[in-house]
Amino acid sequence: MSRMMFVNLPVADLGKSIEFFSQLGFEFNPQFTDETATCMIVGESNFVMLLTREKFSGFAPGLEICDTGKSTEVLVCLSADSRAEVDALLSKAVAAGGSNFREPEDYGFMYGRSFRDLDRHIWEIMWMDPAAVQQSS
């Protein structure tokens, strides 16, 4: 069964977050966008809902939103088609106001880098050599 995945993230300023991720090349579904939320298209069946902190709180009543300056609630990892795309996305993120999170990790068959977005959520971008991925039958 093919499943869709929606990751929900609280943001302090929805407009600034949309601009940040637009600069990284992401698009948004206007059908699921208003002044409190937007649906960022990550892949064919993968989406990130960027929600104002108030809207996000409504999905988890009684719980505090994590202070991403002190802790993390999720690591979002996206694949890239090449090492060059990993580096390009990291460069775009930093140029758009994000920050490098840690040094590149290079295992030969796999290469990854990480950044923090405007709300300090951690995003990992990784490339893996398709020949290194074993297919299960």
C-alpha positions, 0 to 999 in steps of 0.5 A: 500500500502506498501511503502519503506522509504529512509532517507538521511543524510549528513556525513563528512567521508563516510568511518568512517560512514560505519565503525560506523554503521557496528559495530552496525550490519547494512549492506549496499547495494553495488548496491547503494554504491560508493565513495559519498554514501551508502545505509544502510539497516535498515529493509525490506523496510527501508533504510538510505542513508549516503551521503557525504556533497557534494552529499547531497547538490546536493539534496537541492541546495541553502540550508545550511546543518544543523550544528548538533552541534547547531541544529537538522534536524531529529530524527531517531527512530528505534525499537528493539525487547527487552529492552536488544537490546536497551541497546546493540545497545546503548553500541555498538554506544558508543563503536564505537565512538558515544555518549549517547544523553540523559538518558533512558526513561522507561514507563514500556510498552515502553523503549528507549535510544538515541545516537548521531552518528559520525556526531551528528545525533540523533538516538533513539532506542525503544522497545514497548511491543507488547501487548500495541500496539492496532491494528486498524481494 
